[in-house]
Amino acid sequence: MKWAAALALLSIMLAILLAGRAAQAAELPLPWVQLADDGTLSVRAVVAPNGTCPVVLADGKAVAARSRALADDKFPVRVCEARVPAATAALTVGGGAMPGLPAGVQGLGVVGGNGCRDRGRGALFRGRGATARAPAARRGSS
């Protein structure tokens, strides 16, 4: 009977440990592809601090993924990156298919913000012609 209780306790502890690992893995973002500043595609993946970088295949050829950012106290994951040509037709990361650039890119749109809020006059709308009122224009910089 004591062995059965010990085995049950051990089973519960193992289940908790495995559930914790599964939850940690579930919290990691999926790999992604972004256009790099040199015109190549930057294929990135976030892995556990001691995890290995995933296998990246570009048109069937293995491409080395290297650590881009190592884990530390404030950033408890490792980021891996592989650079592949922009013309790559077939791309996989860790066995999963990833998108590449479409064949006919004719333009690029950038959406973002600087995180600052201008609470001054006219702050609700900064349309065309509003640059003279913009904070950067008043400072004389961009």
N, C-alpha and C positions, 0 to 999 in steps of 0.2 A: 504494500500500500504506500509506503514511503517513497518507493521508486516511481510509482505512478504520479504522486504529487510533485516530485522533483522533475519528472519528465514533462508534466503539464506546465510547471513554472518555466522550465527551459523553453518550451514551445511558445509560450506567451512572450518571453523576452526576445526570442528570435523573430517572431511576428512583428513586434514593435520596432526592432532594429531594421528589418526589411521595409516596413512601411515608412520609416524615416528616410531611408535611402531613396525609395520611390518618390516620396514627396519632394526631396531635394532635386532629383532629376526632373520632376515635373515643373519645377520652378525655373529651370534654365530656358532661355529663349531658343527658338529654332534657328538654324543657320540662315544667313541672308547673303545677298549679293548686292554690291553697290559699285557705282562707277568711281574709279580712283582718279586722282589728279593727273596721272600720267596717261590716261586714256585706256588703261587696262581695267579688268573687272576685279574687284577686291571681294573675295569669298571669305566670309567670316563665320566663326562658330564659337560659342561660349561653352567651356567645359569645366568640370570640377577642378579644384586646385591641383590635384595630382593626376588628373585625367590626361589621356593622350589626345592629340589633335586628330580629327577625323580624316579619313582618306578622301582626297579630292581627285576626281577624274574629269579632265577636260578633253572632250573628243576622244575618249577612250585611253588617254595617257595620264599616268599618275603625276600629280603636281604636289610638291612638298608644301605642307601647311606648317607654319612656324608660329611660335608664340609672339603675339603682338603686345600683350599686356599680361604680366604675371600677377598672381594672387598675392594679396597682403592683408593686413588687419581691416582696412577700410574697403577693400575690393576683393571679396572672398572667392573669386572665380578667375579662370584664365581665359584669355581671348586668343584664338588662333586665326591666322590669315594665310591665304594662298592667293597669288596674283595669276590671273589667266588672261589670254588675249581677248579683246572685246569681241572678236569675230567667232568666239567659241560657240559651236552649234549645240553640243550636248554636254551638260554639266551635272555632276552628281557630287553630293557631300554625304559621306557616311552611308552610301547606298541609296540615298533619296535624291530624286530629280530636282534640279534647281533651275530657275529661269535665267536666260541670258538676255542680251540686247536683241530687240527685234531687228530684222534685216534693214528696214528703212527708217531709221531715226532721222527726223527732220528738225527737231527742236528739243529744247530741254527747259522744263519749268522748275523753279525752285520755290518752295514754300517754307517759310520759317519766320522767326521773330528774334529780336535781340533780348527779350525778357524784360525790357525796361518799360515803364509806363509813364507817359507824359500826361500829367493831370492839368496842364495849363490850358489856356484858351484855345479852342479849336481841336482839342485832343480826341474828340470822338470820331473825327473823320479826317484822314490825311490823303486826299485824292491828288490828282494831277494839279500842278501849280501850287501845291502846299509846301514845297520844299523850303521856301524862304522862312516859313514859320517853324520848320522842323528843328529840333534841338541840335542836330549835327551841323545844319546850315548856319545856325547862330554861333556855333563854336568855330566855324571856319574849317571843319574837317568832315570826313565822310566815314 
